Amino acid sequence: MSAELKILLVLAVLAAIAVFALAIVLTIRLIRARRLLKEAGVPLEHKAAYWGALLYTISPVDLLPDPVYLDDIGVLLLALHVLQSSAGKTRKEGRPL
């Protein structure tokens, strides 16, 4: 194996590890957000977005192969955005979190 190929392989492995770590961090943030919004009057569709994102991340069926976690990260970011906007609406309406 040539030196250039070894370098490319190491870089690819490091990139995969970084993307996997990001997916784990976003999953942890999603779980923490769920704890905060557990009984805050969050509408059913927002709760469904949370559970759907979590199931998609755990599921072996993906849009992209598992070494590429970009689809998982995108779904997690979308769920976090939905939960955050729901929390903002809940606070504006005067309902307690």
mmCIF file as gemmi writes it, N, C-alpha and C atoms, coordinates in Angstrom:
data_model
loop_
_atom_site.group_PDB
_atom_site.id
_atom_site.type_symbol
_atom_site.label_atom_id
_atom_site.label_alt_id
_atom_site.label_comp_id
_atom_site.label_asym_id
_atom_site.label_entity_id
_atom_site.label_seq_id
_atom_site.pdbx_PDB_ins_code
_atom_site.Cartn_x
_atom_site.Cartn_y
_atom_site.Cartn_z
_atom_site.occupancy
_atom_site.B_iso_or_equiv
_atom_site.pdbx_formal_charge
_atom_site.auth_seq_id
_atom_site.auth_asym_id
_atom_site.pdbx_PDB_model_num
ATOM 1 N N . MET Axp A 1 ? 0.845 -1.165 0 1 0 ? 1 A 1
ATOM 2 C CA . MET Axp A 1 ? 0 0 0 1 0 ? 1 A 1
ATOM 3 C C . MET Axp A 1 ? 0.896 1.235 0 1 0 ? 1 A 1
ATOM 4 N N . SER Axp A 2 ? 0.564 2.19 -0.851 1 0 ? 2 A 1
ATOM 5 C CA . SER Axp A 2 ? 1.396 3.392 -0.953 1 0 ? 2 A 1
ATOM 6 C C . SER Axp A 2 ? 1.11 4.338 0.216 1 0 ? 2 A 1
ATOM 7 N N . ALA Axp A 3 ? 2.03 5.252 0.414 1 0 ? 3 A 1
ATOM 8 C CA . ALA Axp A 3 ? 1.908 6.214 1.508 1 0 ? 3 A 1
ATOM 9 C C . ALA Axp A 3 ? 0.696 7.121 1.312 1 0 ? 3 A 1
ATOM 10 N N . GLU Axp A 4 ? 0.426 7.5 0.06 1 0 ? 4 A 1
ATOM 11 C CA . GLU Axp A 4 ? -0.721 8.376 -0.211 1 0 ? 4 A 1
ATOM 12 C C . GLU Axp A 4 ? -2.038 7.672 0.117 1 0 ? 4 A 1
ATOM 13 N N . LEU Axp A 5 ? -2.114 6.401 -0.211 1 0 ? 5 A 1
ATOM 14 C CA . LEU Axp A 5 ? -3.323 5.631 0.07 1 0 ? 5 A 1
ATOM 15 C C . LEU Axp A 5 ? -3.538 5.474 1.577 1 0 ? 5 A 1
ATOM 16 N N . LYS Axp A 6 ? -2.45 5.268 2.308 1 0 ? 6 A 1
ATOM 17 C CA . LYS Axp A 6 ? -2.544 5.169 3.764 1 0 ? 6 A 1
ATOM 18 C C . LYS Axp A 6 ? -3.042 6.479 4.36 1 0 ? 6 A 1
ATOM 19 N N . ILE Axp A 7 ? -2.536 7.601 3.857 1 0 ? 7 A 1
ATOM 20 C CA . ILE Axp A 7 ? -2.956 8.913 4.353 1 0 ? 7 A 1
ATOM 21 C C . ILE Axp A 7 ? -4.435 9.146 4.065 1 0 ? 7 A 1
ATOM 22 N N . LEU Axp A 8 ? -4.871 8.812 2.86 1 0 ? 8 A 1
ATOM 23 C CA . LEU Axp A 8 ? -6.281 8.967 2.506 1 0 ? 8 A 1
ATOM 24 C C . LEU Axp A 8 ? -7.17 8.079 3.365 1 0 ? 8 A 1
ATOM 25 N N . LEU Axp A 9 ? -6.724 6.882 3.626 1 0 ? 9 A 1
ATOM 26 C CA . LEU Axp A 9 ? -7.489 5.967 4.465 1 0 ? 9 A 1
ATOM 27 C C . LEU Axp A 9 ? -7.612 6.499 5.894 1 0 ? 9 A 1
ATOM 28 N N . VAL Axp A 10 ? -6.515 7.01 6.43 1 0 ? 10 A 1
ATOM 29 C CA . VAL Axp A 10 ? -6.54 7.577 7.784 1 0 ? 10 A 1
ATOM 30 C C . VAL Axp A 10 ? -7.469 8.794 7.829 1 0 ? 10 A 1
ATOM 31 N N . LEU Axp A 11 ? -7.412 9.652 6.821 1 0 ? 11 A 1
ATOM 32 C CA . LEU Axp A 11 ? -8.281 10.828 6.774 1 0 ? 11 A 1
ATOM 33 C C . LEU Axp A 11 ? -9.749 10.429 6.664 1 0 ? 11 A 1
ATOM 34 N N . ALA Axp A 12 ? -10.033 9.411 5.887 1 0 ? 12 A 1
ATOM 35 C CA . ALA Axp A 12 ? -11.414 8.946 5.748 1 0 ? 12 A 1
ATOM 36 C C . ALA Axp A 12 ? -11.933 8.385 7.069 1 0 ? 12 A 1
ATOM 37 N N . VAL Axp A 13 ? -11.096 7.643 7.767 1 0 ? 13 A 1
ATOM 38 C CA . VAL Axp A 13 ? -11.494 7.087 9.069 1 0 ? 13 A 1
ATOM 39 C C . VAL Axp A 13 ? -11.719 8.211 10.078 1 0 ? 13 A 1
ATOM 40 N N . LEU Axp A 14 ? -10.847 9.198 10.098 1 0 ? 14 A 1
ATOM 41 C CA . LEU Axp A 14 ? -11.013 10.335 11.014 1 0 ? 14 A 1
ATOM 42 C C . LEU Axp A 14 ? -12.28 11.122 10.703 1 0 ? 14 A 1
ATOM 43 N N . ALA Axp A 15 ? -12.586 11.31 9.432 1 0 ? 15 A 1
ATOM 44 C CA . ALA Axp A 15 ? -13.81 12.011 9.045 1 0 ? 15 A 1
ATOM 45 C C . ALA Axp A 15 ? -15.039 11.213 9.478 1 0 ? 15 A 1
ATOM 46 N N . ALA Axp A 16 ? -15.008 9.905 9.298 1 0 ? 16 A 1
ATOM 47 C CA . ALA Axp A 16 ? -16.132 9.061 9.715 1 0 ? 16 A 1
ATOM 48 C C . ALA Axp A 16 ? -16.321 9.111 11.225 1 0 ? 16 A 1
ATOM 49 N N . ILE Axp A 17 ? -15.236 9.111 11.969 1 0 ? 17 A 1
ATOM 50 C CA . ILE Axp A 17 ? -15.32 9.197 13.431 1 0 ? 17 A 1
ATOM 51 C C . ILE Axp A 17 ? -15.905 10.542 13.85 1 0 ? 17 A 1
ATOM 52 N N . ALA Axp A 18 ? -15.494 11.615 13.2 1 0 ? 18 A 1
ATOM 53 C CA . ALA Axp A 18 ? -16.005 12.949 13.524 1 0 ? 18 A 1
ATOM 54 C C . ALA Axp A 18 ? -17.507 13.047 13.248 1 0 ? 18 A 1
ATOM 55 N N . VAL Axp A 19 ? -17.95 12.519 12.127 1 0 ? 19 A 1
ATOM 56 C CA . VAL Axp A 19 ? -19.373 12.568 11.789 1 0 ? 19 A 1
ATOM 57 C C . VAL Axp A 19 ? -20.171 11.699 12.758 1 0 ? 19 A 1
ATOM 58 N N . PHE Axp A 20 ? -19.649 10.542 13.132 1 0 ? 20 A 1
ATOM 59 C CA . PHE Axp A 20 ? -20.317 9.673 14.1 1 0 ? 20 A 1
ATOM 60 C C . PHE Axp A 20 ? -20.424 10.365 15.455 1 0 ? 20 A 1
ATOM 61 N N . ALA Axp A 21 ? -19.357 11.04 15.879 1 0 ? 21 A 1
ATOM 62 C CA . ALA Axp A 21 ? -19.377 11.765 17.153 1 0 ? 21 A 1
ATOM 63 C C . ALA Axp A 21 ? -20.428 12.871 17.126 1 0 ? 21 A 1
ATOM 64 N N . LEU Axp A 22 ? -20.546 13.562 16.005 1 0 ? 22 A 1
ATOM 65 C CA . LEU Axp A 22 ? -21.557 14.606 15.875 1 0 ? 22 A 1
ATOM 66 C C . LEU Axp A 22 ? -22.964 14.021 15.974 1 0 ? 22 A 1
ATOM 67 N N . ALA Axp A 23 ? -23.188 12.876 15.374 1 0 ? 23 A 1
ATOM 68 C CA . ALA Axp A 23 ? -24.493 12.221 15.465 1 0 ? 23 A 1
ATOM 69 C C . ALA Axp A 23 ? -24.809 11.846 16.911 1 0 ? 23 A 1
ATOM 70 N N . ILE Axp A 24 ? -23.82 11.386 17.645 1 0 ? 24 A 1
ATOM 71 C CA . ILE Axp A 24 ? -24.026 11.025 19.056 1 0 ? 24 A 1
ATOM 72 C C . ILE Axp A 24 ? -24.345 12.269 19.879 1 0 ? 24 A 1
ATOM 73 N N . VAL Axp A 25 ? -23.612 13.345 19.656 1 0 ? 25 A 1
ATOM 74 C CA . VAL Axp A 25 ? -23.857 14.589 20.388 1 0 ? 25 A 1
ATOM 75 C C . VAL Axp A 25 ? -25.266 15.099 20.117 1 0 ? 25 A 1
ATOM 76 N N . LEU Axp A 26 ? -25.689 15.073 18.865 1 0 ? 26 A 1
ATOM 77 C CA . LEU Axp A 26 ? -27.032 15.544 18.533 1 0 ? 26 A 1
ATOM 78 C C . LEU Axp A 26 ? -28.109 14.639 19.125 1 0 ? 26 A 1
ATOM 79 N N . THR Axp A 27 ? -27.859 13.351 19.179 1 0 ? 27 A 1
ATOM 80 C CA . THR Axp A 27 ? -28.814 12.437 19.808 1 0 ? 27 A 1
ATOM 81 C C . THR Axp A 27 ? -28.948 12.742 21.298 1 0 ? 27 A 1
ATOM 82 N N . ILE Axp A 28 ? -27.844 13.001 21.959 1 0 ? 28 A 1
ATOM 83 C CA . ILE Axp A 28 ? -27.876 13.354 23.383 1 0 ? 28 A 1
ATOM 84 C C . ILE Axp A 28 ? -28.636 14.66 23.589 1 0 ? 28 A 1
ATOM 85 N N . ARG Axp A 29 ? -28.397 15.651 22.727 1 0 ? 29 A 1
ATOM 86 C CA . ARG Axp A 29 ? -29.139 16.913 22.828 1 0 ? 29 A 1
ATOM 87 C C . ARG Axp A 29 ? -30.631 16.687 22.623 1 0 ? 29 A 1
ATOM 88 N N . LEU Axp A 30 ? -30.984 15.805 21.725 1 0 ? 30 A 1
ATOM 89 C CA . LEU Axp A 30 ? -32.389 15.512 21.461 1 0 ? 30 A 1
ATOM 90 C C . LEU Axp A 30 ? -33.042 14.859 22.68 1 0 ? 30 A 1
ATOM 91 N N . ILE Axp A 31 ? -32.33 13.964 23.333 1 0 ? 31 A 1
ATOM 92 C CA . ILE Axp A 31 ? -32.856 13.316 24.53 1 0 ? 31 A 1
ATOM 93 C C . ILE Axp A 31 ? -33.027 14.331 25.659 1 0 ? 31 A 1
ATOM 94 N N . ARG Axp A 32 ? -32.078 15.227 25.825 1 0 ? 32 A 1
ATOM 95 C CA . ARG Axp A 32 ? -32.199 16.27 26.847 1 0 ? 32 A 1
ATOM 96 C C . ARG Axp A 32 ? -33.363 17.21 26.54 1 0 ? 32 A 1
ATOM 97 N N . ALA Axp A 33 ? -33.542 17.557 25.275 1 0 ? 33 A 1
ATOM 98 C CA . ALA Axp A 33 ? -34.659 18.426 24.893 1 0 ? 33 A 1
ATOM 99 C C . ALA Axp A 33 ? -35.98 17.752 25.208 1 0 ? 33 A 1
ATOM 100 N N . ARG Axp A 34 ? -36.059 16.464 24.993 1 0 ? 34 A 1
ATOM 101 C CA . ARG Axp A 34 ? -37.285 15.728 25.295 1 0 ? 34 A 1
ATOM 102 C C . ARG Axp A 34 ? -37.595 15.784 26.787 1 0 ? 34 A 1
ATOM 103 N N . ARG Axp A 35 ? -36.577 15.657 27.607 1 0 ? 35 A 1
ATOM 104 C CA . ARG Axp A 35 ? -36.797 15.739 29.048 1 0 ? 35 A 1
ATOM 105 C C . ARG Axp A 35 ? -37.355 17.101 29.438 1 0 ? 35 A 1
ATOM 106 N N . LEU Axp A 36 ? -36.851 18.159 28.83 1 0 ? 36 A 1
ATOM 107 C CA . LEU Axp A 36 ? -37.316 19.504 29.152 1 0 ? 36 A 1
ATOM 108 C C . LEU Axp A 36 ? -38.75 19.737 28.697 1 0 ? 36 A 1
ATOM 109 N N . LEU Axp A 37 ? -39.143 19.12 27.604 1 0 ? 37 A 1
ATOM 110 C CA . LEU Axp A 37 ? -40.467 19.358 27.029 1 0 ? 37 A 1
ATOM 111 C C . LEU Axp A 37 ? -41.464 18.249 27.338 1 0 ? 37 A 1
ATOM 112 N N . LYS Axp A 38 ? -41.129 17.408 28.284 1 0 ? 38 A 1
ATOM 113 C CA . LYS Axp A 38 ? -41.925 16.196 28.516 1 0 ? 38 A 1
ATOM 114 C C . LYS Axp A 38 ? -43.418 16.48 28.673 1 0 ? 38 A 1
ATOM 115 N N . GLU Axp A 39 ? -43.785 17.31 29.591 1 0 ? 39 A 1
ATOM 116 C CA . GLU Axp A 39 ? -45.196 17.605 29.813 1 0 ? 39 A 1
ATOM 117 C C . GLU Axp A 39 ? -45.451 19.105 29.704 1 0 ? 39 A 1
ATOM 118 N N . ALA Axp A 40 ? -44.935 19.732 28.682 1 0 ? 40 A 1
ATOM 119 C CA . ALA Axp A 40 ? -45.067 21.179 28.545 1 0 ? 40 A 1
ATOM 120 C C . ALA Axp A 40 ? -46.157 21.575 27.565 1 0 ? 40 A 1
ATOM 121 N N . GLY Axp A 41 ? -47.056 20.69 27.269 1 0 ? 41 A 1
ATOM 122 C CA . GLY Axp A 41 ? -48.115 21.022 26.331 1 0 ? 41 A 1
ATOM 123 C C . GLY Axp A 41 ? -47.646 21.055 24.886 1 0 ? 41 A 1
ATOM 124 N N . VAL Axp A 42 ? -46.64 20.286 24.578 1 0 ? 42 A 1
ATOM 125 C CA . VAL Axp A 42 ? -46.119 20.223 23.221 1 0 ? 42 A 1
ATOM 126 C C . VAL Axp A 42 ? -47.11 19.449 22.359 1 0 ? 42 A 1
ATOM 127 N N . PRO Axp A 43 ? -47.494 19.999 21.199 1 0 ? 43 A 1
ATOM 128 C CA . PRO Axp A 43 ? -48.456 19.303 20.34 1 0 ? 43 A 1
ATOM 129 C C . PRO Axp A 43 ? -47.962 17.927 19.896 1 0 ? 43 A 1
ATOM 130 N N . LEU Axp A 44 ? -48.908 17.07 19.562 1 0 ? 44 A 1
ATOM 131 C CA . LEU Axp A 44 ? -48.601 15.688 19.199 1 0 ? 44 A 1
ATOM 132 C C . LEU Axp A 44 ? -47.64 15.595 18.012 1 0 ? 44 A 1
ATOM 133 N N . GLU Axp A 45 ? -47.8 16.452 16.995 1 0 ? 45 A 1
ATOM 134 C CA . GLU Axp A 45 ? -46.923 16.352 15.826 1 0 ? 45 A 1
ATOM 135 C C . GLU Axp A 45 ? -45.469 16.68 16.169 1 0 ? 45 A 1
ATOM 136 N N . HIS Axp A 46 ? -45.254 17.538 17.171 1 0 ? 46 A 1
ATOM 137 C CA . HIS Axp A 46 ? -43.877 17.833 17.579 1 0 ? 46 A 1
ATOM 138 C C . HIS Axp A 46 ? -43.282 16.666 18.363 1 0 ? 46 A 1
ATOM 139 N N . LYS Axp A 47 ? -44.122 16.024 19.164 1 0 ? 47 A 1
ATOM 140 C CA . LYS Axp A 47 ? -43.649 14.829 19.858 1 0 ? 47 A 1
ATOM 141 C C . LYS Axp A 47 ? -43.348 13.721 18.845 1 0 ? 47 A 1
ATOM 142 N N . ALA Axp A 48 ? -44.166 13.645 17.805 1 0 ? 48 A 1
ATOM 143 C CA . ALA Axp A 48 ? -43.93 12.647 16.754 1 0 ? 48 A 1
ATOM 144 C C . ALA Axp A 48 ? -42.622 12.933 16.019 1 0 ? 48 A 1
ATOM 145 N N . ALA Axp A 49 ? -42.292 14.205 15.813 1 0 ? 49 A 1
ATOM 146 C CA . ALA Axp A 49 ? -41.025 14.561 15.168 1 0 ? 49 A 1
ATOM 147 C C . ALA Axp A 49 ? -39.848 14.09 16.022 1 0 ? 49 A 1
ATOM 148 N N . TYR Axp A 50 ? -39.978 14.238 17.325 1 0 ? 50 A 1
ATOM 149 C CA . TYR Axp A 50 ? -38.929 13.779 18.226 1 0 ? 50 A 1
ATOM 150 C C . TYR Axp A 50 ? -38.733 12.267 18.115 1 0 ? 50 A 1
ATOM 151 N N . TRP Axp A 51 ? -39.822 11.529 18.283 1 0 ? 51 A 1
ATOM 152 C CA . TRP Axp A 51 ? -39.71 10.073 18.266 1 0 ? 51 A 1
ATOM 153 C C . TRP Axp A 51 ? -39.295 9.567 16.886 1 0 ? 51 A 1
ATOM 154 N N . GLY Axp A 52 ? -39.776 10.204 15.839 1 0 ? 52 A 1
ATOM 155 C CA . GLY Axp A 52 ? -39.382 9.806 14.491 1 0 ? 52 A 1
ATOM 156 C C . GLY Axp A 52 ? -37.894 9.99 14.255 1 0 ? 52 A 1
ATOM 157 N N . ALA Axp A 53 ? -37.362 11.12 14.715 1 0 ? 53 A 1
ATOM 158 C CA . ALA Axp A 53 ? -35.93 11.375 14.553 1 0 ? 53 A 1
ATOM 159 C C . ALA Axp A 53 ? -35.096 10.376 15.338 1 0 ? 53 A 1
ATOM 160 N N . LEU Axp A 54 ? -35.528 10.077 16.542 1 0 ? 54 A 1
ATOM 161 C CA . LEU Axp A 54 ? -34.789 9.128 17.363 1 0 ? 54 A 1
ATOM 162 C C . LEU Axp A 54 ? -34.826 7.729 16.756 1 0 ? 54 A 1
ATOM 163 N N . LEU Axp A 55 ? -35.99 7.312 16.289 1 0 ? 55 A 1
ATOM 164 C CA . LEU Axp A 55 ? -36.096 5.997 15.654 1 0 ? 55 A 1
ATOM 165 C C . LEU Axp A 55 ? -35.293 5.923 14.366 1 0 ? 55 A 1
ATOM 166 N N . TYR Axp A 56 ? -35.308 6.995 13.58 1 0 ? 56 A 1
ATOM 167 C CA . TYR Axp A 56 ? -34.543 7.002 12.334 1 0 ? 56 A 1
ATOM 168 C C . TYR Axp A 56 ? -33.048 6.895 12.623 1 0 ? 56 A 1
ATOM 169 N N . THR Axp A 57 ? -32.585 7.568 13.654 1 0 ? 57 A 1
ATOM 170 C CA . THR Axp A 57 ? -31.162 7.526 14.002 1 0 ? 57 A 1
ATOM 171 C C . THR Axp A 57 ? -30.754 6.128 14.443 1 0 ? 57 A 1
ATOM 172 N N . ILE Axp A 58 ? -31.599 5.465 15.196 1 0 ? 58 A 1
ATOM 173 C CA . ILE Axp A 58 ? -31.291 4.126 15.696 1 0 ? 58 A 1
ATOM 174 C C . ILE Axp A 58 ? -31.498 3.055 14.624 1 0 ? 58 A 1
ATOM 175 N N . SER Axp A 59 ? -32.419 3.302 13.725 1 0 ? 59 A 1
ATOM 176 C CA . SER Axp A 59 ? -32.812 2.32 12.716 1 0 ? 59 A 1
ATOM 177 C C . SER Axp A 59 ? -31.652 1.932 11.791 1 0 ? 59 A 1
ATOM 178 N N . PRO Axp A 60 ? -31.585 0.669 11.395 1 0 ? 60 A 1
ATOM 179 C CA . PRO Axp A 60 ? -30.558 0.252 10.44 1 0 ? 60 A 1
ATOM 180 C C . PRO Axp A 60 ? -30.895 0.671 9.003 1 0 ? 60 A 1
ATOM 181 N N . VAL Axp A 61 ? -32.131 1.083 8.754 1 0 ? 61 A 1
ATOM 182 C CA . VAL Axp A 61 ? -32.538 1.513 7.417 1 0 ? 61 A 1
ATOM 183 C C . VAL Axp A 61 ? -32.268 3.014 7.296 1 0 ? 61 A 1
ATOM 184 N N . ASP Axp A 62 ? -31.436 3.394 6.339 1 0 ? 62 A 1
ATOM 185 C CA . ASP Axp A 62 ? -31.054 4.798 6.155 1 0 ? 62 A 1
ATOM 186 C C . ASP Axp A 62 ? -31.138 5.173 4.691 1 0 ? 62 A 1
ATOM 187 N N . LEU Axp A 63 ? -31.183 6.484 4.446 1 0 ? 63 A 1
ATOM 188 C CA . LEU Axp A 63 ? -31.104 6.985 3.077 1 0 ? 63 A 1
ATOM 189 C C . LEU Axp A 63 ? -29.682 6.83 2.539 1 0 ? 63 A 1
ATOM 190 N N . LEU Axp A 64 ? -28.717 7.042 3.407 1 0 ? 64 A 1
ATOM 191 C CA . LEU Axp A 64 ? -27.305 6.88 3.06 1 0 ? 64 A 1
ATOM 192 C C . LEU Axp A 64 ? -26.738 5.74 3.89 1 0 ? 64 A 1
ATOM 193 N N . PRO Axp A 65 ? -25.719 5.057 3.395 1 0 ? 65 A 1
ATOM 194 C CA . PRO Axp A 65 ? -25.129 3.957 4.173 1 0 ? 65 A 1
ATOM 195 C C . PRO Axp A 65 ? -24.634 4.439 5.539 1 0 ? 65 A 1
ATOM 196 N N . ASP Axp A 66 ? -24.61 3.535 6.506 1 0 ? 66 A 1
ATOM 197 C CA . ASP Axp A 66 ? -24.293 3.915 7.878 1 0 ? 66 A 1
ATOM 198 C C . ASP Axp A 66 ? -22.932 4.572 8.105 1 0 ? 66 A 1
ATOM 199 N N . PRO Axp A 67 ? -21.89 4.292 7.378 1 0 ? 67 A 1
ATOM 200 C CA . PRO Axp A 67 ? -20.66 5.05 7.632 1 0 ? 67 A 1
ATOM 201 C C . PRO Axp A 67 ? -20.814 6.548 7.348 1 0 ? 67 A 1
ATOM 202 N N . VAL Axp A 68 ? -21.855 6.922 6.597 1 0 ? 68 A 1
ATOM 203 C CA . VAL Axp A 68 ? -22.119 8.328 6.303 1 0 ? 68 A 1
ATOM 204 C C . VAL Axp A 68 ? -23.342 8.727 7.12 1 0 ? 68 A 1
ATOM 205 N N . TYR Axp A 69 ? -23.131 9.476 8.192 1 0 ? 69 A 1
ATOM 206 C CA . TYR Axp A 69 ? -24.218 9.818 9.106 1 0 ? 69 A 1
ATOM 207 C C . TYR Axp A 69 ? -24.86 11.168 8.792 1 0 ? 69 A 1
ATOM 208 N N . LEU Axp A 70 ? -24.67 11.684 7.606 1 0 ? 70 A 1
ATOM 209 C CA . LEU Axp A 70 ? -25.203 13.003 7.273 1 0 ? 70 A 1
ATOM 210 C C . LEU Axp A 70 ? -26.728 13.015 7.289 1 0 ? 70 A 1
ATOM 211 N N . ASP Axp A 71 ? -27.372 11.964 6.839 1 0 ? 71 A 1
ATOM 212 C CA . ASP Axp A 71 ? -28.831 11.923 6.874 1 0 ? 71 A 1
ATOM 213 C C . ASP Axp A 71 ? -29.338 11.866 8.307 1 0 ? 71 A 1
ATOM 214 N N . ASP Axp A 72 ? -28.668 11.103 9.17 1 0 ? 72 A 1
ATOM 215 C CA . ASP Axp A 72 ? -29.046 11.04 10.584 1 0 ? 72 A 1
ATOM 216 C C . ASP Axp A 72 ? -28.89 12.415 11.241 1 0 ? 72 A 1
ATOM 217 N N . ILE Axp A 73 ? -27.8 13.08 10.948 1 0 ? 73 A 1
ATOM 218 C CA . ILE Axp A 73 ? -27.548 14.4 11.52 1 0 ? 73 A 1
ATOM 219 C C . ILE Axp A 73 ? -28.615 15.387 11.048 1 0 ? 73 A 1
ATOM 220 N N . GLY Axp A 74 ? -28.968 15.326 9.783 1 0 ? 74 A 1
ATOM 221 C CA . GLY Axp A 74 ? -29.997 16.22 9.262 1 0 ? 74 A 1
ATOM 222 C C . GLY Axp A 74 ? -31.345 15.996 9.932 1 0 ? 74 A 1
ATOM 223 N N . VAL Axp A 75 ? -31.717 14.75 10.129 1 0 ? 75 A 1
ATOM 224 C CA . VAL Axp A 75 ? -32.99 14.436 10.783 1 0 ? 75 A 1
ATOM 225 C C . VAL Axp A 75 ? -32.96 14.904 12.24 1 0 ? 75 A 1
ATOM 226 N N . LEU Axp A 76 ? -31.848 14.697 12.922 1 0 ? 76 A 1
ATOM 227 C CA . LEU Axp A 76 ? -31.734 15.145 14.31 1 0 ? 76 A 1
ATOM 228 C C . LEU Axp A 76 ? -31.804 16.667 14.413 1 0 ? 76 A 1
ATOM 229 N N . LEU Axp A 77 ? -31.134 17.366 13.509 1 0 ? 77 A 1
ATOM 230 C CA . LEU Axp A 77 ? -31.181 18.827 13.517 1 0 ? 77 A 1
ATOM 231 C C . LEU Axp A 77 ? -32.599 19.331 13.26 1 0 ? 77 A 1
ATOM 232 N N . LEU Axp A 78 ? -33.305 18.697 12.357 1 0 ? 78 A 1
ATOM 233 C CA . LEU Axp A 78 ? -34.682 19.091 12.078 1 0 ? 78 A 1
ATOM 234 C C . LEU Axp A 78 ? -35.562 18.881 13.316 1 0 ? 78 A 1
ATOM 235 N N . ALA Axp A 79 ? -35.402 17.762 13.994 1 0 ? 79 A 1
ATOM 236 C CA . ALA Axp A 79 ? -36.189 17.502 15.205 1 0 ? 79 A 1
ATOM 237 C C . ALA Axp A 79 ? -35.858 18.506 16.304 1 0 ? 79 A 1
ATOM 238 N N . LEU Axp A 80 ? -34.585 18.827 16.459 1 0 ? 80 A 1
ATOM 239 C CA . LEU Axp A 80 ? -34.2 19.831 17.458 1 0 ? 80 A 1
ATOM 240 C C . LEU Axp A 80 ? -34.81 21.187 17.129 1 0 ? 80 A 1
ATOM 241 N N . HIS Axp A 81 ? -34.831 21.54 15.862 1 0 ? 81 A 1
ATOM 242 C CA . HIS Axp A 81 ? -35.427 22.816 15.439 1 0 ? 81 A 1
ATOM 243 C C . HIS Axp A 81 ? -36.927 22.826 15.745 1 0 ? 81 A 1
ATOM 244 N N . VAL Axp A 82 ? -37.607 21.736 15.454 1 0 ? 82 A 1
ATOM 245 C CA . VAL Axp A 82 ? -39.05 21.647 15.719 1 0 ? 82 A 1
ATOM 246 C C . VAL Axp A 82 ? -39.317 21.764 17.222 1 0 ? 82 A 1
ATOM 247 N N . LEU Axp A 83 ? -38.541 21.062 18.032 1 0 ? 83 A 1
ATOM 248 C CA . LEU Axp A 83 ? -38.726 21.133 19.479 1 0 ? 83 A 1
ATOM 249 C C . LEU Axp A 83 ? -38.417 22.519 20.021 1 0 ? 83 A 1
ATOM 250 N N . GLN Axp A 84 ? -37.379 23.156 19.497 1 0 ? 84 A 1
ATOM 251 C CA . GLN Axp A 84 ? -37.018 24.497 19.955 1 0 ? 84 A 1
ATOM 252 C C . GLN Axp A 84 ? -38.099 25.507 19.593 1 0 ? 84 A 1
ATOM 253 N N . SER Axp A 85 ? -38.615 25.425 18.372 1 0 ? 85 A 1
ATOM 254 C CA . SER Axp A 85 ? -39.669 26.365 17.982 1 0 ? 85 A 1
ATOM 255 C C . SER Axp A 85 ? -40.943 26.109 18.785 1 0 ? 85 A 1
ATOM 256 N N . SER Axp A 86 ? -41.226 24.857 19.101 1 0 ? 86 A 1
ATOM 257 C CA . SER Axp A 86 ? -42.388 24.531 19.926 1 0 ? 86 A 1
ATOM 258 C C . SER Axp A 86 ? -42.219 25.09 21.335 1 0 ? 86 A 1
ATOM 259 N N . ALA Axp A 87 ? -41.013 24.996 21.872 1 0 ? 87 A 1
ATOM 260 C CA . ALA Axp A 87 ? -40.753 25.552 23.209 1 0 ? 87 A 1
ATOM 261 C C . ALA Axp A 87 ? -40.9 27.062 23.195 1 0 ? 87 A 1
ATOM 262 N N . GLY Axp A 88 ? -40.431 27.699 22.13 1 0 ? 88 A 1
ATOM 263 C CA . GLY Axp A 88 ? -40.58 29.152 22.021 1 0 ? 88 A 1
ATOM 264 C C . GLY Axp A 88 ? -42.035 29.566 21.971 1 0 ? 88 A 1
ATOM 265 N N . LYS Axp A 89 ? -42.852 28.845 21.23 1 0 ? 89 A 1
ATOM 266 C CA . LYS Axp A 89 ? -44.287 29.14 21.151 1 0 ? 89 A 1
ATOM 267 C C . LYS Axp A 89 ? -44.956 28.908 22.499 1 0 ? 89 A 1
ATOM 268 N N . THR Axp A 90 ? -44.541 27.868 23.191 1 0 ? 90 A 1
ATOM 269 C CA . THR Axp A 90 ? -45.127 27.557 24.497 1 0 ? 90 A 1
ATOM 270 C C . THR Axp A 90 ? -44.825 28.684 25.477 1 0 ? 90 A 1
ATOM 271 N N . ARG Axp A 91 ? -43.622 29.199 25.452 1 0 ? 91 A 1
ATOM 272 C CA . ARG Axp A 91 ? -43.249 30.303 26.359 1 0 ? 91 A 1
ATOM 273 C C . ARG Axp A 91 ? -43.993 31.577 26.009 1 0 ? 91 A 1
ATOM 274 N N . LYS Axp A 92 ? -44.144 31.863 24.723 1 0 ? 92 A 1
ATOM 275 C CA . LYS Axp A 92 ? -44.849 33.078 24.298 1 0 ? 92 A 1
ATOM 276 C C . LYS Axp A 92 ? -46.317 33.031 24.681 1 0 ? 92 A 1
ATOM 277 N N . GLU Axp A 93 ? -46.903 31.842 24.685 1 0 ? 93 A 1
ATOM 278 C CA . GLU Axp A 93 ? -48.3 31.699 25.047 1 0 ? 93 A 1
ATOM 279 C C . GLU Axp A 93 ? -48.52 31.712 26.555 1 0 ? 93 A 1
ATOM 280 N N . GLY Axp A 94 ? -47.436 31.763 27.309 1 0 ? 94 A 1
ATOM 281 C CA . GLY Axp A 94 ? -47.553 31.841 28.754 1 0 ? 94 A 1
ATOM 282 C C . GLY Axp A 94 ? -47.697 30.51 29.451 1 0 ? 94 A 1
ATOM 283 N N . ARG Axp A 95 ? -47.611 29.43 28.708 1 0 ? 95 A 1
ATOM 284 C CA . ARG Axp A 95 ? -47.677 28.116 29.35 1 0 ? 95 A 1
ATOM 285 C C . ARG Axp A 95 ? -46.332 27.812 29.979 1 0 ? 95 A 1
ATOM 286 N N . PRO Axp A 96 ? -46.324 27.265 31.154 1 0 ? 96 A 1
ATOM 287 C CA . PRO Axp A 96 ? -45.037 26.96 31.799 1 0 ? 96 A 1
ATOM 288 C C . PRO Axp A 96 ? -44.354 25.787 31.146 1 0 ? 96 A 1
ATOM 289 N N . LEU Axp A 97 ? -43.018 25.826 31.145 1 0 ? 97 A 1
ATOM 290 C CA . LEU Axp A 97 ? -42.242 24.67 30.665 1 0 ? 97 A 1
ATOM 291 C C . LEU Axp A 97 ? -42.025 23.786 31.809 1 0 ? 97 A 1
